[in-house]
Amino acid sequence: MKIDERRQFIINHLMTENIVSVKKLISMVNESPATVRRDLAFLEENGYIVRTHGYAKYIPPAIVNNITLSEGKIRVAKAAASLIPENATIFLDSGVSSKALAMELTDRDDICVYTNSLSVANVLASSKVSTYLTCGFLEGRQEALVGSDTERYVRQLRFPLLFLTTTGIRPNQGLACVTAAQANLKSALIESAEKVVLLTEVYKFSIDSIRLFASFDEVDTIIVDEPLNNPEMEETLRNKNVELIIA
């Protein structure tokens, strides 16, 4: 089993069982204890699990915990909202940052929003924004619709503006997320978009994830809450012609 497949298998199993002994995980993936412990260390460092007394426990994403939006996410959302012209049609990806952006759009009556996010749709439900929700399989912990039906749906359309989210950012490589379904859908969204804007926070530049779904060549603009303070990363973005906006 390849490393990405193995880590995905571990996460999927923990999402179902919530808490599993490390010993059981070792036997299930049929790898050495050292290999599985490295996988668990990676998942813990990146916020997917917590380990305690020989067990691994899955941590639901922030969107499920309904945490208060950070000041950084709010600044990013306000900066993103200012980029949306009158009478625009946009797509909002799933994730907390997209939900924050949706909250900045509730007083608009001139735009059309497509989304695969139940959270975004709920925010816009009582507004005058024309809102379209994709079809698809409900990935409940993300409150997102994903899968082959969703991918076919978005590929039939063309979005002038896509606001994208990511779990992590790999230096010199691109954007990464957790599940194959999310990765495949994000790739389809990018293919269907004329302009791709990434909504993120500076800490994600130090977080890796399991599946790479886009290179920096596929991103037009990155809106981040604070300066990167990373000359090498900034140079990479300049070389890839990625506009960097500090909210």
C-alpha positions as CSV (number, residue, x, y, z in Angstrom):
1,M,0.0,0.0,0.0
2,K,1.4,3.4,-1.0
3,I,2.0,6.0,1.7
4,D,-1.0,8.2,0.6
5,E,-3.3,5.3,0.3
6,R,-2.2,4.0,3.7
7,R,-2.8,7.3,5.5
8,Q,-6.1,7.7,3.7
9,F,-7.1,4.2,4.9
10,I,-6.2,5.1,8.5
11,I,-8.2,8.3,8.4
12,N,-11.2,6.5,6.8
13,H,-11.2,3.8,9.4
14,L,-10.9,6.3,12.3
15,M,-13.7,8.4,10.8
16,T,-15.9,5.3,11.1
17,E,-14.7,4.0,14.4
18,N,-13.6,7.3,16.0
19,I,-11.0,5.7,18.2
20,V,-8.8,2.6,17.4
21,S,-5.8,1.0,19.1
22,V,-2.4,1.5,17.4
23,K,-1.9,-2.2,17.6
24,K,-5.0,-2.9,15.6
25,L,-4.1,-0.3,12.9
26,I,-0.7,-2.0,12.6
27,S,-2.3,-5.3,11.9
28,M,-4.8,-3.9,9.5
29,V,-2.4,-2.1,7.2
30,N,0.1,-4.9,7.4
31,E,3.1,-2.6,7.8
32,S,5.9,-2.4,10.4
33,P,5.0,-0.7,13.7
34,A,7.6,2.0,12.9
35,T,5.9,2.8,9.5
36,V,2.5,3.1,11.0
37,R,3.7,5.2,13.9
38,R,5.3,7.6,11.4
39,D,2.0,7.8,9.6
40,L,0.2,8.5,12.8
41,A,2.8,11.2,13.8
42,F,2.2,12.9,10.4
43,L,-1.6,12.8,10.9
44,E,-1.3,14.1,14.4
45,E,1.1,16.9,13.4
46,N,-1.4,18.1,10.8
47,G,-4.4,18.0,13.0
48,Y,-6.3,15.0,11.8
49,I,-5.9,12.7,14.9
50,V,-4.7,12.7,18.5
51,R,-2.8,9.9,20.0
52,T,-3.0,8.8,23.6
53,H,-2.0,5.6,25.6
54,G,-1.7,3.4,22.5
55,Y,-4.8,4.6,20.7
56,A,-5.5,7.0,17.9
57,K,-8.7,9.2,17.8
58,Y,-10.1,11.1,14.9
59,I,-10.6,14.9,15.2
60,P,-13.6,16.2,13.3
61,P,-12.8,19.3,11.1
62,A,-13.5,22.7,12.4
63,I,-16.6,23.1,10.3
64,V,-18.3,20.3,12.3
65,N,-17.3,21.9,15.6
66,N,-18.9,25.2,14.6
67,I,-16.0,27.2,16.0
68,T,-16.0,30.9,16.0
69,L,-14.5,32.4,12.8
70,S,-11.0,33.6,13.4
71,E,-10.2,37.3,12.7
72,G,-7.8,36.1,10.0
73,K,-10.6,34.2,8.2
74,I,-12.9,37.3,8.4
75,R,-10.2,39.5,6.9
76,V,-9.6,37.1,4.1
77,A,-13.4,36.9,3.5
78,K,-13.7,40.7,3.3
79,A,-10.8,40.9,0.9
80,A,-12.3,38.2,-1.3
81,A,-15.7,39.8,-1.3
82,S,-14.2,43.0,-2.6
83,L,-13.0,41.1,-5.7
84,I,-16.5,40.1,-6.8
85,P,-17.8,42.4,-9.4
86,E,-21.5,43.3,-10.0
87,N,-23.7,40.6,-11.6
88,A,-21.0,38.0,-11.1
89,T,-21.4,34.3,-11.1
90,I,-19.1,32.5,-8.7
91,F,-18.4,29.1,-7.2
92,L,-17.7,28.7,-3.5
93,D,-15.8,25.6,-2.5
94,S,-16.6,23.9,0.8
95,G,-14.8,24.8,4.0
96,V,-14.9,27.4,6.8
97,S,-13.2,30.1,4.7
98,S,-16.0,29.8,2.1
99,K,-18.6,30.0,4.8
100,A,-16.9,33.2,6.1
101,L,-17.0,34.6,2.5
102,A,-20.7,33.7,2.2
103,M,-21.4,35.7,5.3
104,E,-19.9,38.7,3.6
105,L,-22.2,38.3,0.6
106,T,-25.6,38.2,2.3
107,D,-26.4,41.8,1.4
108,R,-25.7,41.3,-2.3
109,D,-28.7,41.0,-4.6
110,D,-26.8,41.0,-7.9
111,I,-24.7,37.8,-7.8
112,C,-25.2,34.1,-8.5
113,V,-23.4,31.6,-6.3
114,Y,-22.9,27.9,-7.0
115,T,-21.6,25.7,-4.2
116,N,-21.2,22.2,-3.0
117,S,-21.2,23.3,0.7
118,L,-24.3,22.9,2.8
119,S,-22.9,25.5,5.2
120,V,-22.5,28.1,2.4
121,A,-26.0,27.3,1.2
122,N,-27.5,27.7,4.7
123,V,-25.8,31.1,5.1
124,L,-27.2,32.3,1.8
125,A,-30.7,30.7,2.2
126,S,-32.3,33.8,3.7
127,S,-30.4,36.3,1.4
128,K,-31.3,37.6,-2.1
129,V,-28.3,35.8,-3.5
130,S,-29.3,33.4,-6.3
131,T,-27.9,30.2,-4.9
132,Y,-27.4,26.8,-6.6
133,L,-26.4,23.7,-4.7
134,T,-24.7,20.9,-6.6
135,C,-25.8,17.3,-6.6
136,G,-23.6,14.6,-5.1
137,F,-22.8,12.3,-2.1
138,L,-22.8,14.1,1.3
139,E,-19.4,13.9,2.9
140,G,-21.0,14.6,6.3
141,R,-18.0,15.7,8.4
142,Q,-17.2,18.3,5.8
143,E,-20.8,19.3,5.1
144,A,-19.9,19.0,1.4
145,L,-21.4,17.3,-1.6
146,V,-18.7,15.3,-3.5
147,G,-18.3,12.3,-5.9
148,S,-18.6,11.5,-9.6
149,D,-22.0,13.1,-10.0
150,T,-20.8,16.4,-8.5
151,E,-17.7,16.3,-10.8
152,R,-19.9,15.7,-13.9
153,Y,-22.2,18.5,-12.8
154,V,-19.4,21.1,-12.4
155,R,-17.7,20.1,-15.7
156,Q,-20.9,21.0,-17.6
157,L,-20.6,24.6,-16.4
158,R,-18.1,27.5,-16.6
159,F,-17.4,29.7,-13.6
160,P,-15.8,33.1,-14.1
161,L,-14.6,33.1,-10.5
162,L,-13.8,30.1,-8.2
163,F,-13.1,30.6,-4.5
164,L,-11.1,27.6,-3.5
165,T,-10.0,26.2,-0.1
166,T,-7.3,23.8,0.9
167,T,-6.2,21.7,3.9
168,G,-2.5,22.3,3.4
169,I,0.1,23.8,1.1
170,R,3.2,21.9,0.0
171,P,6.2,24.3,-0.7
172,N,7.2,24.3,-4.4
173,Q,4.4,21.8,-5.2
174,G,0.9,23.1,-4.6
175,L,-2.3,22.5,-2.7
176,A,-3.2,19.3,-0.8
177,C,-6.3,18.0,0.9
178,V,-7.4,14.8,2.7
179,T,-9.9,12.7,0.8
180,A,-9.8,11.5,-2.8
181,A,-13.3,12.7,-3.3
182,Q,-12.4,16.2,-2.3
183,A,-9.2,16.2,-4.4
184,N,-11.1,15.0,-7.5
185,L,-13.8,17.6,-7.1
186,K,-11.4,20.5,-6.5
187,S,-9.5,19.5,-9.7
188,A,-12.8,19.5,-11.6
189,L,-13.7,22.9,-10.2
190,I,-10.3,24.3,-11.3
191,E,-10.8,22.9,-14.8
192,S,-14.2,24.7,-15.0
193,A,-13.0,28.0,-13.7
194,E,-11.7,31.0,-15.6
195,K,-10.1,32.5,-12.5
196,V,-9.0,30.6,-9.3
197,V,-8.7,32.4,-6.0
198,L,-7.4,30.5,-3.0
199,L,-8.7,31.5,0.5
200,T,-6.2,30.5,3.2
201,E,-4.4,31.4,6.4
202,V,-0.6,31.7,6.8
203,Y,-0.4,28.6,9.0
204,K,-1.5,26.4,6.2
205,F,1.8,27.1,4.4
206,S,3.4,24.9,7.1
207,I,0.8,22.1,6.9
208,D,1.0,19.1,4.6
209,S,-1.9,16.9,3.7
210,I,-2.4,13.6,1.9
211,R,-3.4,14.3,-1.6
212,L,-2.0,16.9,-3.9
213,F,-4.8,18.3,-6.1
214,A,-3.4,21.4,-7.7
215,S,-0.1,23.0,-8.6
216,F,0.6,26.7,-8.2
217,D,0.4,27.1,-12.0
218,E,-3.4,26.4,-11.6
219,V,-4.0,29.2,-9.1
220,D,-4.3,32.9,-10.1
221,T,-4.6,34.6,-6.7
222,I,-4.0,33.7,-3.1
223,I,-5.6,35.7,-0.3
224,V,-3.9,35.1,3.0
225,D,-4.5,36.6,6.4
226,E,-0.9,37.6,7.3
227,P,2.4,38.1,5.5
228,L,4.2,34.8,4.7
229,N,7.6,35.9,6.0
230,N,9.0,33.1,3.7
231,P,11.1,34.6,0.9
232,E,11.5,31.3,-0.9
233,M,7.7,30.7,-0.9
234,E,7.1,34.2,-2.1
235,E,9.6,33.8,-4.9
236,T,7.9,30.6,-6.0
237,L,4.6,32.3,-6.2
238,R,6.1,35.2,-8.2
239,N,7.7,32.8,-10.6
240,K,4.3,31.1,-11.1
241,N,2.6,34.4,-11.6
242,V,0.4,34.0,-8.6
243,E,-1.0,37.2,-7.2
244,L,-0.6,37.3,-3.4
245,I,-3.0,39.5,-1.4
246,I,-2.4,40.0,2.3
247,A,-5.7,40.6,3.9
